[in-house]
């Protein structure tokens, strides 16, 4: 089940620069998307969400962009900080009414000081 | 800030034994979930629960799994006869009603089956 894909398993960015994490999905019925940050042996921590009626949502250093025609979303972190180093997951939900989220495989971000 | 709490944080069990993982969802949330993550793999949906019944379950959630809300605060996942491949981090999550509401995860219960 590869409905949500994060094709970059890892990403390294210098402190202060922009981190861009990408996520692609195949199911056009998905209409709500979440980004989570996860440290080893901890639960995913919610970062930011976007619904399909928007193409951008911003919260502090985090901005999520949604391109529905391309079935692509991205998370921008600017400026990147060493504490941002973690695994980032995107998750998508459709109109099934059961609030089941499909997760991507994750991208490990390393912010270099 | 309200949070989802899970116990135990880590459990080691013999293959074939029953395991119960416990969760206390956020108090005003009405939807509850279990997800799991096998080491090195992605987070996978197991089951969602609403109004005292299962809303949806994945193909992973077979007859050896069950969920229960035994009282007003706890939400449990029972694995009846554990297998080696059940070794994973199990995450409980909860959300408010309404499609698209954010789901909040607990810290996870790491299950090791030996």
Interface residues (C-beta under 8 A of the other chain):
Chain A: X31 X32 X34 X36 X41 X42 X43 X44 X45 X46 X49 X51 X89 X91 X93 X95 X96 X97 X98 X99 X100 X101 X102 X103 X104 X105 X106
Chain B: X4 X6 X31 X33 X35 X41 X42 X43 X44 X45 X48 X55 X56 X58 X89 X91 X95 X99 X100 X101 X102 X103 X104 X105 X106 X107 X108 X110
